[in-house]
Amino acid sequence: MIVGIGVDTVDIARFERQLARTPALRERLFTESERGLADASLAARFAAKEALIKALGGSGRLSWQDMAVARDRDRAPGFVSTPGLDAALAARGADRAHLSLTHDGGTATAFVVVESTGGVEQEEGR
């Protein structure tokens, strides 16, 4: 069952200017494994984190580091399981976050679907 959806779009040039203007943002927003990626890929990952927050209905106690994005062996993007992310999903009665990313034409967009696959008891009314 779908618990929440979220979408976010980032202007890549504006995002690059923000990273150049405030270098500490790279460490604050991204995990060590994400930081070395090209700025367009970082913009897509930032959009993914924002879309996840929207799908969850807020960030709660999630940190930016709890929302790491990685590719699986088939190169499909997804969120890395972390204690913070797992707790945020469980608080919404969910156990899975699906992610789609794209960056083209100067923008990066992410779409997230948060789902309960039946492995977690759902809260009443959700």
Phi and psi restraints in degrees (value plus and minus 20) as a CYANA .aco file:
   2 ILE   PHI     -94.4   -54.4
   2 ILE   PSI     108.2   148.2
   3 VAL   PHI    -120.9   -80.9
   3 VAL   PSI     -51.6   -11.6
   4 GLY   PHI    -188.2  -148.2
   4 GLY   PSI     135.9   175.9
   5 ILE   PHI    -151.4  -111.4
   5 ILE   PSI     132.9   172.9
   6 GLY   PHI    -171.8  -131.8
   6 GLY   PSI     128.9   168.9
   7 VAL   PHI    -160.1  -120.1
   7 VAL   PSI     127.1   167.1
   8 ASP   PHI    -170.2  -130.2
   8 ASP   PSI     125.4   165.4
   9 THR   PHI    -147.1  -107.1
   9 THR   PSI     117.3   157.3
  10 VAL   PHI    -143.5  -103.5
  10 VAL   PSI     113.3   153.3
  11 ASP   PHI     -96.5   -56.5
  11 ASP   PSI      95.3   135.3
  12 ILE   PHI     -83.3   -43.3
  12 ILE   PSI     -63.9   -23.9
  13 ALA   PHI     -81.7   -41.7
  13 ALA   PSI     -62.6   -22.6
  14 ARG   PHI     -84.2   -44.2
  14 ARG   PSI     -61.6   -21.6
  15 PHE   PHI     -82.2   -42.2
  15 PHE   PSI     -63.4   -23.4
  16 GLU   PHI     -80.9   -40.9
  16 GLU   PSI     -59.8   -19.8
  17 ARG   PHI     -84.4   -44.4
  17 ARG   PSI     -60.1   -20.1
  18 GLN   PHI     -83.0   -43.0
  18 GLN   PSI     -63.2   -23.2
  19 LEU   PHI     -84.1   -44.1
  19 LEU   PSI     -58.7   -18.7
  20 ALA   PHI     -89.4   -49.4
  20 ALA   PSI     -59.3   -19.3
  21 ARG   PHI     -92.4   -52.4
  21 ARG   PSI     -54.2   -14.2
  22 THR   PHI    -151.2  -111.2
  22 THR   PSI      61.1   101.1
  23 PRO   PHI     -77.0   -37.0
  23 PRO   PSI     -47.2    -7.2
  24 ALA   PHI     -85.8   -45.8
  24 ALA   PSI     -38.4     1.6
  25 LEU   PHI     -79.7   -39.7
  25 LEU   PSI     -57.4   -17.4
  26 ARG   PHI     -77.2   -37.2
  26 ARG   PSI     -65.5   -25.5
  27 GLU   PHI     -92.8   -52.8
  27 GLU   PSI     -55.0   -15.0
  28 ARG   PHI     -89.7   -49.7
  28 ARG   PSI     -61.3   -21.3
  29 LEU   PHI    -109.1   -69.1
  29 LEU   PSI     -43.0    -3.0
  30 PHE   PHI    -148.2  -108.2
  30 PHE   PSI     128.1   168.1
  31 THR   PHI     -94.0   -54.0
  31 THR   PSI     145.4   185.4
  32 GLU   PHI     -75.6   -35.6
  32 GLU   PSI     -59.8   -19.8
  33 SER   PHI     -90.7   -50.7
  33 SER   PSI     -40.9    -0.9
  34 GLU   PHI    -108.2   -68.2
  34 GLU   PSI     -50.0   -10.0
  35 ARG   PHI     -78.7   -38.7
  35 ARG   PSI     -49.1    -9.1
  36 GLY   PHI    -103.0   -63.0
  36 GLY   PSI     -20.7    19.3
  37 LEU   PHI     -95.1   -55.1
  37 LEU   PSI     140.3   180.3
  38 ALA   PHI     -81.3   -41.3
  38 ALA   PSI     133.3   173.3
  39 ASP   PHI     -78.2   -38.2
  39 ASP   PSI     -55.9   -15.9
  40 ALA   PHI     -83.7   -43.7
  40 ALA   PSI     -58.8   -18.8
  41 SER   PHI     -89.9   -49.9
  41 SER   PSI     -56.1   -16.1
  42 LEU   PHI     -85.7   -45.7
  42 LEU   PSI     -59.9   -19.9
  43 ALA   PHI     -80.9   -40.9
  43 ALA   PSI     -61.1   -21.1
  44 ALA   PHI     -84.7   -44.7
  44 ALA   PSI     -59.5   -19.5
  45 ARG   PHI     -88.5   -48.5
  45 ARG   PSI     -57.2   -17.2
  46 PHE   PHI     -83.0   -43.0
  46 PHE   PSI     -63.9   -23.9
  47 ALA   PHI     -79.4   -39.4
  47 ALA   PSI     -58.5   -18.5
  48 ALA   PHI     -82.7   -42.7
  48 ALA   PSI     -63.0   -23.0
  49 LYS   PHI     -86.2   -46.2
  49 LYS   PSI     -61.2   -21.2
  50 GLU   PHI     -85.4   -45.4
  50 GLU   PSI     -61.4   -21.4
  51 ALA   PHI     -84.6   -44.6
  51 ALA   PSI     -57.2   -17.2
  52 LEU   PHI     -84.4   -44.4
  52 LEU   PSI     -63.1   -23.1
  53 ILE   PHI     -79.1   -39.1
  53 ILE   PSI     -61.8   -21.8
  54 LYS   PHI     -84.7   -44.7
  54 LYS   PSI     -62.5   -22.5
  55 ALA   PHI     -85.4   -45.4
  55 ALA   PSI     -51.1   -11.1
  56 LEU   PHI    -104.0   -64.0
  56 LEU   PSI     -30.9     9.1
  57 GLY   PHI      63.0   103.0
  57 GLY   PSI      -3.1    36.9
  58 GLY   PHI     121.5   161.5
  58 GLY   PSI     145.7   185.7
  59 SER   PHI    -106.7   -66.7
  59 SER   PSI     -39.8     0.2
  60 GLY   PHI      31.6    71.6
  60 GLY   PSI    -144.6  -104.6
  61 ARG   PHI    -119.7   -79.7
  61 ARG   PSI     -10.4    29.6
  62 LEU   PHI     -85.8   -45.8
  62 LEU   PSI     116.6   156.6
  63 SER   PHI    -121.4   -81.4
  63 SER   PSI     144.5   184.5
  64 TRP   PHI     -78.7   -38.7
  64 TRP   PSI     -53.4   -13.4
  65 GLN   PHI     -90.3   -50.3
  65 GLN   PSI     -43.1    -3.1
  66 ASP   PHI     -94.3   -54.3
  66 ASP   PSI     -32.4     7.6
  67 MET   PHI    -134.1   -94.1
  67 MET   PSI      25.6    65.6
  68 ALA   PHI     -88.3   -48.3
  68 ALA   PSI     121.0   161.0
  69 VAL   PHI    -131.5   -91.5
  69 VAL   PSI     112.7   152.7
  70 ALA   PHI    -160.3  -120.3
  70 ALA   PSI     144.9   184.9
  71 ARG   PHI    -120.6   -80.6
  71 ARG   PSI     123.5   163.5
  72 ASP   PHI    -103.7   -63.7
  72 ASP   PSI    -195.1  -155.1
  73 ARG   PHI     -84.3   -44.3
  73 ARG   PSI     -40.0     0.0
  74 ASP   PHI    -113.4   -73.4
  74 ASP   PSI     -14.2    25.8
  75 ARG   PHI      54.2    94.2
  75 ARG   PSI      -7.3    32.7
  76 ALA   PHI     -98.5   -58.5
  76 ALA   PSI     115.2   155.2
  77 PRO   PHI     -95.8   -55.8
  77 PRO   PSI     132.0   172.0
  78 GLY   PHI    -184.7  -144.7
  78 GLY   PSI     147.5   187.5
  79 PHE   PHI    -106.5   -66.5
  79 PHE   PSI     118.1   158.1
  80 VAL   PHI     -95.3   -55.3
  80 VAL   PSI     114.9   154.9
  81 SER   PHI     -89.0   -49.0
  81 SER   PSI     101.0   141.0
  82 THR   PHI    -150.0  -110.0
  82 THR   PSI     137.7   177.7
  83 PRO   PHI     -76.3   -36.3
  83 PRO   PSI     -60.4   -20.4
  84 GLY   PHI     -85.3   -45.3
  84 GLY   PSI     -63.9   -23.9
  85 LEU   PHI     -87.1   -47.1
  85 LEU   PSI     -64.0   -24.0
  86 ASP   PHI     -80.1   -40.1
  86 ASP   PSI     -59.7   -19.7
  87 ALA   PHI     -87.6   -47.6
  87 ALA   PSI     -60.2   -20.2
  88 ALA   PHI     -84.8   -44.8
  88 ALA   PSI     -61.2   -21.2
  89 LEU   PHI     -83.7   -43.7
  89 LEU   PSI     -66.9   -26.9
  90 ALA   PHI     -81.2   -41.2
  90 ALA   PSI     -57.1   -17.1
  91 ALA   PHI     -82.6   -42.6
  91 ALA   PSI     -46.1    -6.1
  92 ARG   PHI    -114.8   -74.8
  92 ARG   PSI     -16.9    23.1
  93 GLY   PHI      56.2    96.2
  93 GLY   PSI       5.3    45.3
  94 ALA   PHI    -138.8   -98.8
  94 ALA   PSI     144.7   184.7
  95 ASP   PHI    -161.7  -121.7
  95 ASP   PSI     -11.1    28.9
  96 ARG   PHI    -173.2  -133.2
  96 ARG   PSI     121.0   161.0
  97 ALA   PHI    -146.3  -106.3
  97 ALA   PSI      97.8   137.8
  98 HIS   PHI    -111.7   -71.7
  98 HIS   PSI     123.8   163.8
  99 LEU   PHI    -156.4  -116.4
  99 LEU   PSI     115.9   155.9
 100 SER   PHI    -148.9  -108.9
 100 SER   PSI     115.4   155.4
 101 LEU   PHI    -146.2  -106.2
 101 LEU   PSI     131.5   171.5
 102 THR   PHI    -174.1  -134.1
 102 THR   PSI     129.6   169.6
 103 HIS   PHI    -163.6  -123.6
 103 HIS   PSI     104.5   144.5
 104 ASP   PHI    -184.7  -144.7
 104 ASP   PSI     130.2   170.2
 105 GLY   PHI      41.4    81.4
 105 GLY   PSI       8.5    48.5
 106 GLY   PHI      66.7   106.7
 106 GLY   PSI     -17.9    22.1
 107 THR   PHI    -148.3  -108.3
 107 THR   PSI     134.3   174.3
 108 ALA   PHI    -141.9  -101.9
 108 ALA   PSI     114.1   154.1
 109 THR   PHI    -151.7  -111.7
 109 THR   PSI     122.9   162.9
 110 ALA   PHI    -152.4  -112.4
 110 ALA   PSI     124.5   164.5
 111 PHE   PHI    -148.2  -108.2
 111 PHE   PSI     110.1   150.1
 112 VAL   PHI    -146.2  -106.2
 112 VAL   PSI     116.0   156.0
 113 VAL   PHI    -140.6  -100.6
 113 VAL   PSI     102.5   142.5
 114 VAL   PHI    -118.9   -78.9
 114 VAL   PSI     110.8   150.8
 115 GLU   PHI    -152.8  -112.8
 115 GLU   PSI     130.0   170.0
 116 SER   PHI    -126.4   -86.4
 116 SER   PSI      98.6   138.6
 117 THR   PHI    -112.5   -72.5
 117 THR   PSI     -12.4    27.6
 118 GLY   PHI      75.7   115.7
 118 GLY   PSI     -24.2    15.8
 119 GLY   PHI    -104.0   -64.0
 119 GLY   PSI     -28.8    11.2
 120 VAL   PHI    -146.3  -106.3
 120 VAL   PSI     117.3   157.3
 121 GLU   PHI     -86.0   -46.0
 121 GLU   PSI     113.8   153.8
 122 GLN   PHI    -107.2   -67.2
 122 GLN   PSI     126.4   166.4
 123 GLU   PHI     -89.3   -49.3
 123 GLU   PSI     133.4   173.4
 124 GLU   PHI     -79.7   -39.7
 124 GLU   PSI     118.7   158.7
 125 GLY   PHI      60.8   100.8
 125 GLY   PSI     -14.8    25.2
